[in-house]
Amino acid sequence: MQLANLTQIVLAHGSEHPDRPCLRFFRDDRWQELCWGVFTERVRAVAGGLATLGVETGDRVAIVSANRPEWALADIGAIACGAVVTTIYPTLTAEDTAFILAHSGSRVAFVEDREQLDKVRAVRDRLPRLERLVLLDPEANREADAHTLADLEA
């Protein structure tokens, strides 16, 4: 069977090699791994969470974050949901971030941490299409106007 897209490739790899390492990352003063089986399970959960929020095929989803495991989950989960992903460097100004969010028409923005959340909040009044914010940092507290990634996966 020939696989047609990135989502199919990732999910197939998760089925074929569930116990093999997918991602290695340094957190809490040590190297950690996320295996393919867990990664693909979480990708499905992110895709399902986005669908529950009303994200449909062709909708725009943005990621405002540096490289981290949750970035990959948000990216592949959004693609699996049928969304088009726009990535935004976390070092950009609030003005530049607002420009990209507005012109991409993003309905959901994954933000890395409180700093990125506050940056998007500062310009949110100029982003009428932006409906939801999702915090990627597992240490961040849930905010009134934002979900956590764990909320989305649940």
MARMI-439281 format. One record per atom (N, C-alpha, C, O): x, y negated, z negated; residue number from 1; atom name; residue in three letters. Coordinates in steps of 0.05 Angstrom, whole numbers. Atoms other than C-alpha are relative to their C-alpha. Example, Ala and Ser with C-alpha at 12.3 -4.5 7.8 and 13.67 -1.06 7.14 Angstrom:
<sites>
[site [18,24,0],1,N,ala]
[site [246,90,-156],1,CA,ala]
[site [18,-24,0],1,C,ala]
[site [39,-24,-13],1,O,ala]
[site [-16,24,1],2,N,ser]
[site [273,21,-143],2,CA,ser]
[site [-15,-22,-14],2,C,ser]
[site [-5,-44,-18],2,O,ser]
</sites>
This chain:
<sites>
[site [17,23,0],1,N,met]
[site [0,0,0],1,CA,met]
[site [18,-25,0],1,C,met]
[site [36,-27,-16],1,O,met]
[site [-15,25,-1],2,N,gln]
[site [27,-68,19],2,CA,gln]
[site [-14,-21,-16],2,C,gln]
[site [-39,-24,-14],2,O,gln]
[site [12,21,17],3,N,leu]
[site [16,-123,-32],3,CA,leu]
[site [0,-26,15],3,C,leu]
[site [19,-33,28],3,O,leu]
[site [4,24,-16],4,N,ala]
[site [-10,-188,-4],4,CA,ala]
[site [7,-26,-13],4,C,ala]
[site [13,-46,0],4,O,ala]
[site [-5,25,12],5,N,asn]
[site [3,-240,-56],5,CA,asn]
[site [15,3,-27],5,C,asn]
[site [18,26,-37],5,O,asn]
[site [-16,0,25],6,N,leu]
[site [42,-259,-119],6,CA,leu]
[site [-15,14,-23],6,C,leu]
[site [-4,30,-38],6,O,leu]
[site [16,-12,21],7,N,thr]
[site [-14,-240,-166],7,CA,thr]
[site [0,31,2],7,C,thr]
[site [4,44,-18],7,O,thr]
[site [0,-29,-4],8,N,gln]
[site [-19,-170,-137],8,CA,gln]
[site [27,12,-6],8,C,gln]
[site [28,33,-18],8,O,gln]
[site [-27,-10,5],9,N,ile]
[site [56,-161,-141],9,CA,ile]
[site [5,1,-30],9,C,ile]
[site [14,21,-41],9,O,ile]
[site [-4,1,29],10,N,val]
[site [58,-183,-214],10,CA,val]
[site [-16,22,-14],10,C,val]
[site [-6,37,-31],10,O,val]
[site [17,-20,13],11,N,leu]
[site [-1,-140,-235],11,CA,leu]
[site [8,29,6],11,C,leu]
[site [7,46,-11],11,O,leu]
[site [-10,-26,-7],12,N,ala]
[site [25,-80,-197],12,CA,ala]
[site [25,7,-16],12,C,ala]
[site [28,30,-26],12,O,ala]
[site [-24,-5,15],13,N,his]
[site [92,-86,-231],13,CA,his]
[site [-6,6,-29],13,C,his]
[site [6,23,-42],13,O,his]
[site [8,-5,27],14,N,gly]
[site [58,-90,-298],14,CA,gly]
[site [-12,28,-4],14,C,gly]
[site [-8,41,-25],14,O,gly]
[site [12,-27,1],15,N,ser]
[site [20,-25,-283],15,CA,ser]
[site [22,21,3],15,C,ser]
[site [21,42,-11],15,O,ser]
[site [-20,-20,-6],16,N,glu]
[site [81,11,-257],16,CA,glu]
[site [23,1,-21],16,C,glu]
[site [34,22,-26],16,O,glu]
[site [-23,1,19],17,N,his]
[site [132,-12,-310],17,CA,his]
[site [-8,-16,-25],17,C,his]
[site [5,-35,-32],17,O,his]
[site [11,16,22],18,N,pro]
[site [92,-35,-371],18,CA,pro]
[site [20,-4,-23],18,C,pro]
[site [18,-24,-37],18,O,pro]
[site [-18,2,22],19,N,asp]
[site [149,-23,-420],19,CA,asp]
[site [27,-14,6],19,C,asp]
[site [43,-18,-11],19,O,asp]
[site [-25,13,-8],20,N,arg]
[site [205,-56,-381],20,CA,arg]
[site [-1,-30,-6],20,C,arg]
[site [-23,-42,-6],20,O,arg]
[site [0,29,6],21,N,pro]
[site [226,-127,-399],21,CA,pro]
[site [-7,-16,25],21,C,pro]
[site [2,-11,47],21,O,pro]
[site [9,19,-21],22,N,cys]
[site [193,-181,-358],22,CA,cys]
[site [15,-27,-4],22,C,cys]
[site [26,-38,15],22,O,cys]
[site [-13,25,7],23,N,leu]
[site [220,-243,-393],23,CA,leu]
[site [17,3,-25],23,C,leu]
[site [10,18,-44],23,O,leu]
[site [-17,2,24],24,N,arg]
[site [277,-255,-441],24,CA,arg]
[site [2,-30,-7],24,C,arg]
[site [7,-46,11],24,O,arg]
[site [-1,28,8],25,N,phe]
[site [277,-320,-481],25,CA,phe]
[site [11,-2,-28],25,C,phe]
[site [9,16,-44],25,O,phe]
[site [-11,6,26],26,N,phe]
[site [311,-351,-541],26,CA,phe]
[site [-19,-16,-16],26,C,phe]
[site [-26,-39,-9],26,O,phe]
[site [19,14,18],27,N,arg]
[site [264,-370,-597],27,CA,arg]
[site [4,10,-28],27,C,arg]
[site [11,34,-32],27,O,arg]
[site [-4,-7,29],28,N,asp]
[site [268,-370,-673],28,CA,asp]
[site [28,11,-5],28,C,asp]
[site [31,31,-20],28,O,asp]
[site [-28,-7,4],29,N,asp]
[site [344,-364,-670],29,CA,asp]
[site [8,28,9],29,C,asp]
[site [27,39,0],29,O,asp]
[site [-7,-26,-11],30,N,arg]
[site [343,-299,-631],30,CA,arg]
[site [-12,4,28],30,C,arg]
[site [-31,-9,35],30,O,arg]
[site [11,-7,-27],31,N,trp]
[site [333,-269,-562],31,CA,trp]
[site [-24,18,-4],31,C,trp]
[site [-23,37,-20],31,O,trp]
[site [24,-16,0],32,N,gln]
[site [264,-240,-551],32,CA,gln]
[site [-7,9,28],32,C,gln]
[site [2,-3,47],32,O,gln]
[site [9,-10,-25],33,N,glu]
[site [231,-201,-496],33,CA,glu]
[site [-30,2,1],33,C,glu]
[site [-43,6,-19],33,O,glu]
[site [29,-5,-5],34,N,leu]
[site [162,-198,-466],34,CA,leu]
[site [0,21,22],34,C,leu]
[site [10,17,44],34,O,leu]
[site [1,-22,-20],35,N,cys]
[site [149,-132,-430],35,CA,cys]
[site [-21,-5,21],35,C,cys]
[site [-40,-21,17],35,O,cys]
[site [19,3,-23],36,N,trp]
[site [112,-127,-364],36,CA,trp]
[site [-29,6,-8],36,C,trp]
[site [-47,-9,1],36,O,trp]
[site [28,-7,8],37,N,gly]
[site [51,-94,-395],37,CA,gly]
[site [-13,-22,-16],37,C,gly]
[site [-36,-29,-10],37,O,gly]
[site [11,22,16],38,N,val]
[site [41,-149,-446],38,CA,val]
[site [-3,-25,17],38,C,val]
[site [-23,-39,16],38,O,val]
[site [1,23,-18],39,N,phe]
[site [57,-203,-394],39,CA,phe]
[site [-25,1,17],39,C,phe]
[site [-40,-19,19],39,O,phe]
[site [23,-1,-19],40,N,thr]
[site [4,-178,-345],40,CA,thr]
[site [-26,0,-15],40,C,thr]
[site [-46,-11,-5],40,O,thr]
[site [24,1,16],41,N,glu]
[site [-47,-168,-400],41,CA,glu]
[site [-7,-29,-7],41,C,glu]
[site [-30,-38,-6],41,O,glu]
[site [4,29,7],42,N,arg]
[site [-37,-241,-421],42,CA,arg]
[site [-7,-16,25],42,C,arg]
[site [-22,-35,23],42,O,arg]
[site [7,14,-25],43,N,val]
[site [-39,-265,-348],43,CA,val]
[site [-30,4,5],43,C,val]
[site [-43,-15,12],43,O,val]
[site [29,-5,-4],44,N,arg]
[site [-107,-232,-341],44,CA,arg]
[site [-17,-16,-20],44,C,arg]
[site [-38,-27,-13],44,O,arg]
[site [15,15,20],45,N,ala]
[site [-130,-265,-406],45,CA,ala]
[site [0,-30,6],45,C,ala]
[site [-21,-43,3],45,O,ala]
[site [-1,29,-8],46,N,val]
[site [-107,-334,-383],46,CA,val]
[site [-18,-4,24],46,C,val]
[site [-34,-24,24],46,O,val]
[site [18,3,-23],47,N,ala]
[site [-142,-324,-316],47,CA,ala]
[site [-29,1,-9],47,C,ala]
[site [-46,-15,1],47,O,ala]
[site [27,-2,10],48,N,gly]
[site [-205,-302,-352],48,CA,gly]
[site [-9,-25,-16],48,C,gly]
[site [-31,-34,-14],48,O,gly]
[site [6,24,16],49,N,gly]
[site [-201,-361,-400],49,CA,gly]
[site [-5,-24,18],49,C,gly]
[site [-23,-40,13],49,O,gly]
[site [4,22,-19],50,N,leu]
[site [-194,-410,-342],50,CA,leu]
[site [-27,3,14],50,C,leu]
[site [-41,-17,18],50,O,leu]
[site [26,-5,-13],51,N,ala]
[site [-254,-378,-308],51,CA,ala]
[site [-23,-7,-19],51,C,ala]
[site [-43,-18,-11],51,O,ala]
[site [20,7,20],52,N,thr]
[site [-293,-386,-373],52,CA,thr]
[site [-3,-30,-2],52,C,thr]
[site [-25,-40,-7],52,O,thr]
[site [1,29,1],53,N,leu]
[site [-275,-460,-372],53,CA,leu]
[site [-13,-11,26],53,C,leu]
[site [-17,-36,28],53,O,leu]
[site [13,9,-25],54,N,gly]
[site [-306,-463,-302],54,CA,gly]
[site [19,-5,23],54,C,gly]
[site [11,-15,44],54,O,gly]
[site [-19,3,-21],55,N,val]
[site [-242,-463,-261],55,CA,val]
[site [-7,20,22],55,C,val]
[site [-10,44,17],55,O,val]
[site [7,-16,-22],56,N,glu]
[site [-258,-436,-192],56,CA,glu]
[site [22,0,21],56,C,glu]
[site [40,-16,20],56,O,glu]
[site [-20,-2,-22],57,N,thr]
[site [-219,-417,-129],57,CA,thr]
[site [3,-28,12],57,C,thr]
[site [-17,-41,20],57,O,thr]
[site [-6,26,-12],58,N,gly]
[site [-185,-479,-102],58,CA,gly]
[site [2,-23,-19],58,C,gly]
[site [12,-44,-11],58,O,gly]
[site [-3,21,19],59,N,asp]
[site [-190,-520,-165],59,CA,asp]
[site [29,-4,-7],59,C,asp]
[site [46,13,-3],59,O,asp]
[site [-27,7,7],60,N,arg]
[site [-127,-555,-188],60,CA,arg]
[site [5,2,-30],60,C,arg]
[site [-12,-6,-46],60,O,arg]
[site [-9,-3,28],61,N,val]
[site [-90,-538,-253],61,CA,val]
[site [29,-10,-1],61,C,val]
[site [45,-3,17],61,O,val]
[site [-27,11,3],62,N,ala]
[site [-28,-575,-276],62,CA,ala]
[site [14,12,-24],62,C,ala]
[site [2,20,-43],62,O,ala]
[site [-17,-9,22],63,N,ile]
[site [30,-553,-320],63,CA,ile]
[site [20,-22,-5],63,C,ile]
[site [37,-28,12],63,O,ile]
[site [-19,21,8],64,N,val]
[site [68,-608,-357],64,CA,val]
[site [17,12,-22],64,C,val]
[site [11,11,-46],64,O,val]
[site [-16,-16,19],65,N,ser]
[site [123,-568,-389],65,CA,ser]
[site [28,6,11],65,C,ser]
[site [32,7,35],65,O,ser]
[site [-26,-12,-8],66,N,ala]
[site [196,-547,-388],66,CA,ala]
[site [-4,30,3],66,C,ala]
[site [-25,41,-3],66,O,ala]
[site [1,-28,-4],67,N,asn]
[site [212,-476,-372],67,CA,asn]
[site [-2,15,-27],67,C,asn]
[site [13,10,-45],67,O,asn]
[site [5,-17,24],68,N,arg]
[site [186,-427,-425],68,CA,arg]
[site [-18,23,8],68,C,arg]
[site [-32,21,28],68,O,arg]
[site [17,-23,-7],69,N,pro]
[site [149,-360,-426],69,CA,pro]
[site [-29,-8,5],69,C,pro]
[site [-42,3,23],69,O,pro]
[site [28,8,-3],70,N,glu]
[site [82,-395,-434],70,CA,glu]
[site [-5,-14,27],70,C,glu]
[site [-27,-14,37],70,O,glu]
[site [2,13,-26],71,N,trp]
[site [96,-435,-370],71,CA,trp]
[site [-7,21,21],71,C,trp]
[site [-24,18,37],71,O,trp]
[site [4,-22,-19],72,N,ala]
[site [100,-370,-331],72,CA,ala]
[site [-28,12,-3],72,C,ala]
[site [-41,18,17],72,O,ala]
[site [27,-10,4],73,N,leu]
[site [36,-345,-363],73,CA,leu]
[site [-21,-19,11],73,C,leu]
[site [-40,-10,24],73,O,leu]
[site [19,19,-11],74,N,ala]
[site [-1,-409,-346],74,CA,ala]
[site [0,0,31],74,C,ala]
[site [-21,-1,43],74,O,ala]
[site [-3,1,-29],75,N,asp]
[site [26,-409,-275],75,CA,asp]
[site [-13,24,13],75,C,asp]
[site [-31,21,31],75,O,asp]
[site [11,-24,-13],76,N,ile]
[site [10,-337,-257],76,CA,ile]
[site [-29,4,-7],76,C,ile]
[site [-45,13,9],76,O,ile]
[site [28,-2,8],77,N,gly]
[site [-55,-338,-297],77,CA,gly]
[site [-18,-18,17],77,C,gly]
[site [-39,-10,26],77,O,gly]
[site [15,18,-17],78,N,ala]
[site [-79,-399,-258],78,CA,ala]
[site [-2,10,28],78,C,ala]
[site [-23,8,41],78,O,ala]
[site [0,-11,-27],79,N,ile]
[site [-59,-368,-192],79,CA,ile]
[site [-19,24,2],79,C,ile]
[site [-34,27,21],79,O,ile]
[site [17,-23,0],80,N,ala]
[site [-95,-304,-211],80,CA,ala]
[site [-30,-8,-1],80,C,ala]
[site [-47,7,9],80,O,ala]
[site [27,10,1],81,N,cys]
[site [-157,-345,-225],81,CA,cys]
[site [-9,-13,27],81,C,cys]
[site [-32,-18,31],81,O,cys]
[site [6,13,-26],82,N,gly]
[site [-152,-375,-155],82,CA,gly]
[site [6,-29,1],82,C,gly]
[site [1,-42,21],82,O,gly]
[site [-6,29,1],83,N,ala]
[site [-129,-444,-177],83,CA,ala]
[site [26,-6,15],83,C,ala]
[site [42,12,21],83,O,ala]
[site [-25,11,-13],84,N,val]
[site [-76,-486,-142],84,CA,val]
[site [15,-14,-23],84,C,val]
[site [4,-31,-37],84,O,val]
[site [-16,10,23],85,N,val]
[site [-20,-503,-191],85,CA,val]
[site [17,-23,9],85,C,val]
[site [31,-23,29],85,O,val]
[site [-18,24,-3],86,N,thr]
[site [14,-571,-195],86,CA,thr]
[site [18,0,-24],86,C,thr]
[site [8,0,-47],86,O,thr]
[site [-18,1,22],87,N,thr]
[site [76,-574,-237],87,CA,thr]
[site [11,-28,-3],87,C,thr]
[site [16,-42,16],87,O,thr]
[site [-8,27,6],88,N,ile]
[site [99,-637,-271],88,CA,ile]
[site [24,1,-20],88,C,ile]
[site [22,13,-41],88,O,ile]
[site [-23,0,17],89,N,tyr]
[site [168,-649,-301],89,CA,tyr]
[site [-8,-14,-27],89,C,tyr]
[site [-20,-35,-26],89,O,tyr]
[site [6,12,26],90,N,pro]
[site [161,-663,-376],90,CA,pro]
[site [15,-26,-5],90,C,pro]
[site [8,-41,-24],90,O,pro]
[site [-16,24,4],91,N,thr]
[site [213,-718,-370],91,CA,thr]
[site [-12,-25,14],91,C,thr]
[site [-2,-47,10],91,O,thr]
[site [12,22,-14],92,N,leu]
[site [168,-761,-326],92,CA,leu]
[site [-14,-19,-20],92,C,leu]
[site [-22,-10,-41],92,O,leu]
[site [14,19,17],93,N,thr]
[site [136,-823,-355],93,CA,thr]
[site [-30,6,1],93,C,thr]
[site [-40,22,17],93,O,thr]
[site [29,-4,1],94,N,ala]
[site [63,-826,-373],94,CA,ala]
[site [-13,-10,26],94,C,ala]
[site [-32,2,36],94,O,ala]
[site [10,11,-25],95,N,glu]
[site [51,-869,-311],95,CA,glu]
[site [3,20,23],95,C,glu]
[site [-15,25,39],95,O,glu]
[site [-5,-19,-22],96,N,asp]
[site [83,-818,-264],96,CA,asp]
[site [-17,25,-4],96,C,asp]
[site [-27,36,15],96,O,asp]
[site [17,-23,6],97,N,thr]
[site [47,-761,-299],97,CA,thr]
[site [-29,-5,8],97,C,thr]
[site [-42,12,19],97,O,thr]
[site [27,7,-7],98,N,ala]
[site [-19,-797,-291],98,CA,ala]
[site [-4,-1,30],98,C,ala]
[site [-25,9,40],98,O,ala]
[site [1,1,-29],99,N,phe]
[site [-5,-809,-217],99,CA,phe]
[site [-3,28,11],99,C,phe]
[site [-21,33,28],99,O,phe]
[site [1,-27,-11],100,N,ile]
[site [7,-735,-204],100,CA,ile]
[site [-26,14,-8],100,C,ile]
[site [-38,27,8],100,O,ile]
[site [25,-12,9],101,N,leu]
[site [-52,-712,-246],101,CA,leu]
[site [-24,-11,16],101,C,leu]
[site [-41,4,24],101,O,leu]
[site [22,12,-15],102,N,ala]
[site [-98,-761,-211],102,CA,ala]
[site [-1,9,29],102,C,ala]
[site [-22,16,40],102,O,ala]
[site [-1,-6,-28],103,N,his]
[site [-75,-747,-141],103,CA,his]
[site [-2,30,6],103,C,his]
[site [-9,37,29],103,O,his]
[site [3,-29,-4],104,N,ser]
[site [-74,-672,-150],104,CA,ser]
[site [-29,8,-6],104,C,ser]
[site [-38,29,4],104,O,ser]
[site [27,-7,7],105,N,gly]
[site [-145,-674,-177],105,CA,gly]
[site [-2,22,-21],105,C,gly]
[site [-21,37,-22],105,O,gly]
[site [-1,-22,20],106,N,ser]
[site [-126,-628,-235],106,CA,ser]
[site [-24,-2,-19],106,C,ser]
[site [-30,-23,-30],106,O,ser]
[site [22,-2,19],107,N,arg]
[site [-185,-605,-277],107,CA,arg]
[site [10,9,-27],107,C,arg]
[site [-2,2,-48],107,O,arg]
[site [-12,-10,25],108,N,val]
[site [-141,-571,-330],108,CA,val]
[site [29,-7,1],108,C,val]
[site [42,-5,22],108,O,val]
[site [-29,4,2],109,N,ala]
[site [-72,-590,-354],109,CA,ala]
[site [11,16,-24],109,C,ala]
[site [2,12,-47],109,O,ala]
[site [-15,-14,21],110,N,phe]
[site [-27,-543,-393],110,CA,phe]
[site [22,-20,-8],110,C,phe]
[site [36,-29,9],110,O,phe]
[site [-21,18,10],111,N,val]
[site [18,-586,-437],111,CA,val]
[site [18,15,-19],111,C,val]
[site [8,31,-36],111,O,val]
[site [-20,-16,15],112,N,glu]
[site [81,-560,-470],112,CA,glu]
[site [-4,-3,-30],112,C,glu]
[site [-5,17,-45],112,O,glu]
[site [-1,5,29],113,N,asp]
[site [76,-593,-539],113,CA,asp]
[site [-15,-26,-6],113,C,asp]
[site [-28,-38,12],113,O,asp]
[site [14,24,8],114,N,arg]
[site [49,-652,-578],114,CA,arg]
[site [10,-25,15],114,C,arg]
[site [-5,-43,22],114,O,arg]
[site [-11,22,-15],115,N,glu]
[site [96,-700,-541],115,CA,glu]
[site [-14,-3,27],115,C,glu]
[site [-22,-24,35],115,O,glu]
[site [13,0,-26],116,N,gln]
[site [66,-680,-474],116,CA,gln]
[site [-30,-5,-3],116,C,gln]
[site [-42,-19,14],116,O,gln]
[site [28,5,5],117,N,leu]
[site [-4,-679,-503],117,CA,leu]
[site [-5,-30,-4],117,C,leu]
[site [-24,-41,8],117,O,leu]
[site [3,29,5],118,N,asp]
[site [4,-750,-529],118,CA,asp]
[site [4,-16,26],118,C,asp]
[site [-9,-37,30],118,O,asp]
[site [-5,14,-26],119,N,lys]
[site [32,-772,-461],119,CA,lys]
[site [-25,1,18],119,C,lys]
[site [-33,-20,29],119,O,lys]
[site [24,-2,-17],120,N,val]
[site [-29,-746,-424],120,CA,val]
[site [-23,-14,-13],120,C,val]
[site [-39,-27,1],120,O,val]
[site [21,15,14],121,N,arg]
[site [-76,-773,-477],121,CA,arg]
[site [1,-30,6],121,C,arg]
[site [-19,-43,9],121,O,arg]
[site [-4,28,-4],122,N,ala]
[site [-46,-842,-466],122,CA,ala]
[site [-12,-10,26],122,C,ala]
[site [-17,-34,29],122,O,ala]
[site [10,8,-27],123,N,val]
[site [-70,-842,-393],123,CA,val]
[site [-26,14,7],123,C,val]
[site [-35,12,30],123,O,val]
[site [24,-17,-6],124,N,arg]
[site [-131,-797,-398],124,CA,arg]
[site [-23,-16,11],124,C,arg]
[site [-39,-6,27],124,O,arg]
[site [23,16,-10],125,N,asp]
[site [-180,-854,-386],125,CA,asp]
[site [2,-5,30],125,C,asp]
[site [-18,-14,42],125,O,asp]
[site [-3,3,-29],126,N,arg]
[site [-152,-858,-315],126,CA,arg]
[site [-2,26,15],126,C,arg]
[site [4,28,39],126,O,arg]
[site [0,-27,-12],127,N,leu]
[site [-162,-784,-302],127,CA,leu]
[site [-28,12,-3],127,C,leu]
[site [-32,31,-19],127,O,leu]
[site [27,-10,3],128,N,pro]
[site [-237,-772,-293],128,CA,pro]
[site [-4,29,7],128,C,pro]
[site [-23,41,-3],128,O,pro]
[site [3,-29,-7],129,N,arg]
[site [-227,-703,-262],129,CA,arg]
[site [12,18,-20],129,C,arg]
[site [5,42,-21],129,O,arg]
[site [-13,-17,20],130,N,leu]
[site [-185,-678,-320],130,CA,leu]
[site [-20,6,-22],130,C,leu]
[site [-28,-12,-37],130,O,leu]
[site [21,-8,19],131,N,glu]
[site [-233,-638,-363],131,CA,glu]
[site [12,12,-26],131,C,glu]
[site [1,9,-47],131,O,glu]
[site [-11,-15,23],132,N,arg]
[site [-188,-597,-409],132,CA,arg]
[site [30,-2,-2],132,C,arg]
[site [44,-5,18],132,O,arg]
[site [-29,-1,6],133,N,leu]
[site [-120,-597,-442],133,CA,leu]
[site [5,26,-15],133,C,leu]
[site [-11,34,-32],133,O,leu]
[site [-7,-25,14],134,N,val]
[site [-86,-532,-464],134,CA,val]
[site [29,-3,-9],134,C,val]
[site [48,-7,7],134,O,val]
[site [-27,1,11],135,N,leu]
[site [-26,-533,-511],135,CA,leu]
[site [14,27,3],135,C,leu]
[site [3,47,-5],135,O,leu]
[site [-15,-25,-4],136,N,leu]
[site [27,-482,-493],136,CA,leu]
[site [16,9,-25],136,C,leu]
[site [19,33,-30],136,O,leu]
[site [-17,-6,23],137,N,asp]
[site [69,-487,-557],137,CA,asp]
[site [-15,17,-21],137,C,asp]
[site [-36,7,-31],137,O,asp]
[site [15,-17,19],138,N,pro]
[site [48,-429,-603],138,CA,pro]
[site [1,-12,-28],138,C,pro]
[site [-15,-3,-45],138,O,pro]
[site [-2,12,27],139,N,glu]
[site [69,-471,-663],139,CA,glu]
[site [-18,-25,-3],139,C,glu]
[site [-22,-35,-25],139,O,glu]
[site [17,24,1],140,N,ala]
[site [24,-530,-645],140,CA,ala]
[site [-27,6,-12],140,C,ala]
[site [-38,28,-7],140,O,ala]
[site [27,-3,12],141,N,asn]
[site [-40,-539,-684],141,CA,asn]
[site [-21,-7,21],141,C,asn]
[site [-16,-23,39],141,O,asn]
[site [22,6,-19],142,N,arg]
[site [-105,-539,-646],142,CA,arg]
[site [-9,-28,-5],142,C,arg]
[site [-12,-38,-28],142,O,arg]
[site [9,28,1],143,N,glu]
[site [-127,-609,-630],143,CA,glu]
[site [-30,-1,8],143,C,glu]
[site [-39,16,22],143,O,glu]
[site [29,3,-6],144,N,ala]
[site [-199,-634,-624],144,CA,ala]
[site [-5,0,30],144,C,ala]
[site [-25,11,39],144,O,ala]
[site [5,2,-29],145,N,asp]
[site [-191,-649,-550],145,CA,asp]
[site [17,19,16],145,C,asp]
[site [19,16,41],145,O,asp]
[site [-17,-19,-14],146,N,ala]
[site [-145,-591,-533],146,CA,ala]
[site [-4,28,-11],146,C,ala]
[site [-8,32,-35],146,O,ala]
[site [0,-28,7],147,N,his]
[site [-146,-516,-533],147,CA,his]
[site [29,8,-4],147,C,his]
[site [47,-5,6],147,O,his]
[site [-27,-12,0],148,N,thr]
[site [-85,-474,-551],148,CA,thr]
[site [0,22,21],148,C,thr]
[site [-22,30,30],148,O,thr]
[site [-1,-22,-19],149,N,leu]
[site [-61,-421,-504],149,CA,leu]
[site [-13,25,-12],149,C,leu]
[site [-27,40,2],149,O,leu]
[site [13,-22,14],150,N,ala]
[site [-84,-370,-556],150,CA,ala]
[site [-31,-2,2],150,C,ala]
[site [-45,18,7],150,O,ala]
[site [28,4,-3],151,N,asp]
[site [-154,-401,-553],151,CA,asp]
[site [-9,9,28],151,C,asp]
[site [-29,23,32],151,O,asp]
[site [6,-6,-27],152,N,leu]
[site [-154,-395,-478],152,CA,leu]
[site [0,30,6],152,C,leu]
[site [-17,41,19],152,O,leu]
[site [-2,-29,-4],153,N,glu]
[site [-131,-323,-479],153,CA,glu]
[site [-22,16,-14],153,C,glu]
[site [-30,37,-4],153,O,glu]
[site [21,-13,15],154,N,ala]
[site [-184,-304,-530],154,CA,ala]
[site [-26,-2,15],154,C,ala]
[site [-47,8,6],154,O,ala]
</sites>
